[in-house]
Amino acid sequence: MARSFGAGERWIWRWVLLPGALPAIMTGLRLGLGRAVTGMVLVELLMVSDGLGGLILTYRGLLKAPPLYGTIAIILAEALLLVTAAHWAERRLTRWARTPKSPPYPARSTR
């Protein structure tokens, strides 16, 4: 439709295609971040002896519960921060795509 009104390739990408795909892109990023943090911890636990996964294994082996739970809390805080930042960016960049909130009360009939 835009091309029939004389829009160029750059204009179509900027104002039609990217805004249409942005909600799905941002949702994918937000969901992917959560899985990335999970994968990072699993790889560090199974393959790498350094990093946060190594700390978890070390504290577990030494039976030091407070540092173990502290390390897990740091990982959870990092994941929560990343997912919250992605959610904020999604809401900020796709304001136009949100559906309006329904009223808290049912609509009255005018009969």
Backbone bond lengths (Angstrom), bond angles and torsions (degrees), N, CA, C in turn:
res aa  C-N    CA-C-N  psi(-1)  N-CA   C-N-CA  omega(-1)  CA-C   N-CA-C  phi
1 M - - - 1.449 - - 1.522 109.67 -
2 A 1.333 116.90 -45.90 1.464 119.87 -178.69 1.519 110.64 -63.77
3 R 1.314 116.83 -37.62 1.460 119.89 -179.67 1.533 110.79 -65.13
4 S 1.317 117.05 -35.13 1.466 119.67 179.70 1.525 111.76 -68.16
5 F 1.341 117.15 -21.40 1.458 120.97 175.86 1.518 112.50 -94.05
6 G 1.337 116.95 8.20 1.454 120.97 173.64 1.523 115.23 95.00
7 A 1.305 118.47 16.02 1.458 120.50 -179.83 1.524 110.12 -75.58
8 G 1.315 115.27 141.54 1.456 120.72 177.85 1.518 111.53 -85.19
9 E 1.333 114.79 174.10 1.464 120.68 -176.97 1.524 111.65 -61.58
10 R 1.314 117.50 -45.23 1.470 121.91 -179.42 1.534 110.91 -63.00
11 W 1.307 117.37 -42.48 1.466 121.12 -179.82 1.527 110.32 -64.07
12 I 1.318 116.75 -40.95 1.467 120.40 -179.84 1.527 110.01 -63.93
13 W 1.338 117.42 -44.65 1.464 120.02 178.32 1.517 111.36 -62.70
14 R 1.340 116.82 -42.56 1.476 121.22 -174.53 1.518 112.37 -72.67
15 W 1.314 117.96 -40.29 1.460 120.20 -170.68 1.521 115.05 -109.47
16 V 1.330 119.34 -9.87 1.458 120.71 -178.64 1.535 111.70 -120.06
17 L 1.331 116.30 -58.57 1.462 119.72 -172.15 1.526 113.47 -72.52
18 L 1.328 118.08 -50.29 1.467 119.83 -179.07 1.523 113.29 -64.55
19 P 1.332 119.73 -45.21 1.471 117.45 176.48 1.527 113.36 -62.68
20 G 1.315 117.27 -31.43 1.457 119.64 178.05 1.518 113.02 -70.85
21 A 1.330 116.53 -32.43 1.461 120.74 -178.11 1.522 112.68 -91.49
22 L 1.319 118.60 -15.43 1.460 121.77 -173.36 1.528 114.63 -59.28
23 P 1.325 121.50 -41.88 1.473 119.14 177.99 1.529 112.98 -59.43
24 A 1.323 117.31 -41.84 1.465 119.91 179.41 1.523 111.07 -69.57
25 I 1.327 117.98 -37.67 1.464 121.58 178.51 1.522 110.22 -63.72
26 M 1.312 117.61 -46.36 1.457 120.93 -178.13 1.527 111.72 -67.71
27 T 1.322 117.66 -37.17 1.460 120.15 176.59 1.518 110.46 -64.36
28 G 1.324 116.95 -41.62 1.454 120.77 177.16 1.516 112.45 -62.55
29 L 1.331 117.15 -40.33 1.465 120.70 177.19 1.522 111.45 -63.78
30 R 1.317 116.14 -43.75 1.467 119.96 -178.52 1.531 111.26 -64.77
31 L 1.317 117.02 -43.98 1.460 120.05 178.71 1.526 111.37 -69.66
32 G 1.316 116.76 -36.41 1.456 120.81 179.40 1.516 112.89 -66.57
33 L 1.330 117.79 -32.88 1.462 120.40 178.94 1.524 111.41 -62.88
34 G 1.298 117.33 -42.67 1.459 120.55 178.43 1.520 111.88 -61.94
35 R 1.326 115.82 -42.61 1.458 119.44 178.70 1.524 111.48 -70.82
36 A 1.321 117.74 -31.13 1.463 120.93 179.00 1.526 111.20 -66.13
37 V 1.323 116.93 -40.97 1.464 119.67 178.49 1.523 110.13 -65.26
38 T 1.324 117.37 -41.37 1.457 120.99 177.04 1.524 110.79 -61.44
39 G 1.309 116.98 -45.34 1.457 120.94 178.60 1.513 112.58 -63.75
40 M 1.349 116.37 -38.17 1.460 120.02 178.83 1.527 110.66 -61.04
41 V 1.300 117.06 -46.20 1.463 120.54 -178.78 1.527 110.38 -66.66
42 L 1.327 117.81 -41.99 1.469 119.91 179.23 1.523 111.90 -62.82
43 V 1.319 117.48 -42.90 1.460 120.28 179.40 1.519 110.39 -65.31
44 E 1.322 117.62 -40.77 1.460 119.60 179.01 1.522 111.00 -66.92
45 L 1.317 117.61 -34.81 1.466 119.67 178.21 1.522 111.97 -69.79
46 L 1.330 116.90 -38.63 1.457 120.41 -173.13 1.527 114.31 -91.39
47 M 1.331 118.31 -33.67 1.452 119.72 -169.68 1.520 115.14 -118.54
48 V 1.293 119.04 -31.28 1.459 121.94 -172.77 1.522 108.34 -113.94
49 S 1.310 116.32 135.20 1.464 118.94 -179.60 1.519 112.32 -92.59
50 D 1.329 117.85 -3.62 1.467 121.56 178.05 1.518 109.47 -102.96
51 G 1.312 115.32 172.18 1.453 120.33 176.32 1.514 112.43 85.84
52 L 1.316 114.78 -165.93 1.460 120.54 -176.51 1.522 112.22 -67.16
53 G 1.328 116.94 -36.65 1.455 119.36 176.88 1.523 112.09 -64.04
54 G 1.345 116.05 -38.33 1.458 120.00 175.94 1.514 112.30 -64.74
55 L 1.331 116.36 -38.08 1.459 119.61 176.30 1.530 111.29 -63.12
56 I 1.318 115.91 -41.98 1.469 119.55 178.71 1.527 110.19 -60.69
57 L 1.329 116.49 -45.45 1.467 119.56 179.87 1.522 111.87 -64.99
58 T 1.336 116.65 -39.56 1.463 120.34 179.99 1.520 110.86 -64.91
59 Y 1.325 117.04 -49.67 1.468 120.39 -178.83 1.526 111.49 -65.61
60 R 1.308 116.69 -33.62 1.465 119.72 177.38 1.531 110.45 -66.81
61 G 1.334 116.23 -42.31 1.455 120.33 179.87 1.520 113.38 -67.23
62 L 1.339 116.30 -31.03 1.463 120.93 179.51 1.528 112.75 -89.97
63 L 1.319 117.34 0.58 1.465 123.81 -179.33 1.529 112.00 57.24
64 K 1.331 115.58 42.89 1.464 121.60 177.30 1.528 108.06 -104.88
65 A 1.313 115.62 93.65 1.470 120.75 -174.61 1.525 113.79 -67.76
66 P 1.350 120.25 -46.51 1.466 118.09 -177.10 1.531 114.30 -59.75
67 P 1.366 119.76 -45.88 1.465 117.31 176.90 1.527 112.69 -66.92
68 L 1.333 116.47 -31.95 1.464 120.01 177.89 1.520 110.27 -62.59
69 Y 1.322 116.50 -49.86 1.471 119.54 179.67 1.525 111.81 -68.26
70 G 1.335 116.94 -30.67 1.463 119.91 175.31 1.518 111.60 -64.47
71 T 1.323 116.41 -41.68 1.468 120.39 177.96 1.527 110.59 -64.82
72 I 1.313 116.52 -41.81 1.464 120.20 178.15 1.529 110.24 -64.99
73 A 1.329 117.28 -38.01 1.473 120.59 178.16 1.526 110.65 -64.95
74 I 1.336 117.56 -36.89 1.469 120.48 177.64 1.529 110.19 -64.63
75 I 1.325 116.83 -42.17 1.470 120.66 178.78 1.527 110.07 -64.02
76 L 1.320 117.09 -43.14 1.468 120.29 178.26 1.522 111.56 -63.71
77 A 1.334 116.62 -41.51 1.467 119.80 179.14 1.526 110.49 -64.25
78 E 1.333 117.15 -40.47 1.459 120.45 177.92 1.525 110.83 -61.94
79 A 1.338 116.42 -46.65 1.464 120.44 179.96 1.524 111.07 -63.06
80 L 1.318 116.66 -42.76 1.463 120.57 179.60 1.521 111.41 -64.34
81 L 1.316 116.80 -40.10 1.462 121.07 178.17 1.521 111.29 -63.96
82 L 1.325 117.07 -44.57 1.463 120.36 179.83 1.523 112.36 -64.84
83 V 1.323 116.79 -44.13 1.466 119.83 -179.34 1.533 110.44 -68.09
84 T 1.333 117.41 -37.92 1.463 120.69 177.57 1.521 111.15 -65.04
85 A 1.340 116.66 -41.86 1.466 120.14 177.85 1.528 111.06 -63.96
86 A 1.324 117.19 -40.33 1.464 120.23 177.88 1.527 111.13 -66.32
87 H 1.326 116.89 -38.90 1.467 120.45 178.04 1.528 110.72 -66.03
88 W 1.321 116.77 -40.66 1.469 120.58 177.75 1.522 110.21 -63.00
89 A 1.346 116.92 -44.41 1.461 120.39 179.26 1.524 110.96 -63.62
90 E 1.327 116.61 -38.72 1.459 120.24 178.25 1.526 110.98 -63.14
91 R 1.320 117.16 -45.36 1.465 120.29 179.39 1.523 110.94 -65.93
92 R 1.328 117.00 -36.99 1.459 121.31 -178.09 1.529 111.82 -70.52
93 L 1.332 116.84 -40.82 1.458 120.48 -176.01 1.523 113.92 -83.51
94 T 1.315 117.70 -19.96 1.472 119.92 -177.23 1.523 111.15 -122.54
95 R 1.301 116.43 44.76 1.477 119.69 178.01 1.513 112.54 -58.25
96 W 1.308 116.47 -38.67 1.454 122.01 -176.03 1.521 112.05 -69.90
97 A 1.322 118.96 -20.24 1.470 121.57 -174.33 1.518 112.97 -88.82
98 R 1.317 118.06 -10.96 1.468 119.70 -177.82 1.517 110.91 -74.86
99 T 1.311 115.08 144.58 1.457 119.33 176.48 1.521 108.57 -83.50
100 P 1.317 117.83 146.38 1.468 118.95 179.17 1.518 110.76 -66.20
101 K 1.309 115.13 148.84 1.466 119.59 179.08 1.515 109.93 -71.25
102 S 1.315 114.66 143.41 1.456 118.53 177.23 1.523 108.47 -79.10
103 P 1.327 117.77 152.83 1.462 119.47 179.55 1.526 110.75 -65.54
104 P 1.313 117.84 153.47 1.462 120.17 -177.72 1.525 113.32 -71.07
105 Y 1.284 117.73 -11.00 1.456 121.68 -178.88 1.532 108.26 -120.83
106 P 1.330 118.28 153.28 1.468 119.53 178.64 1.519 110.91 -68.81
107 A 1.311 115.73 147.31 1.464 120.69 179.22 1.518 109.65 -67.87
108 R 1.326 116.26 141.74 1.466 120.96 179.05 1.511 109.93 -84.70
109 S 1.288 115.45 145.09 1.458 118.52 173.40 1.530 107.77 -83.91
110 T 1.301 115.89 150.23 1.474 120.18 -176.28 1.521 111.45 -101.83
111 R 1.312 117.68 23.50 1.463 119.55 178.84 1.479 112.72 -72.47
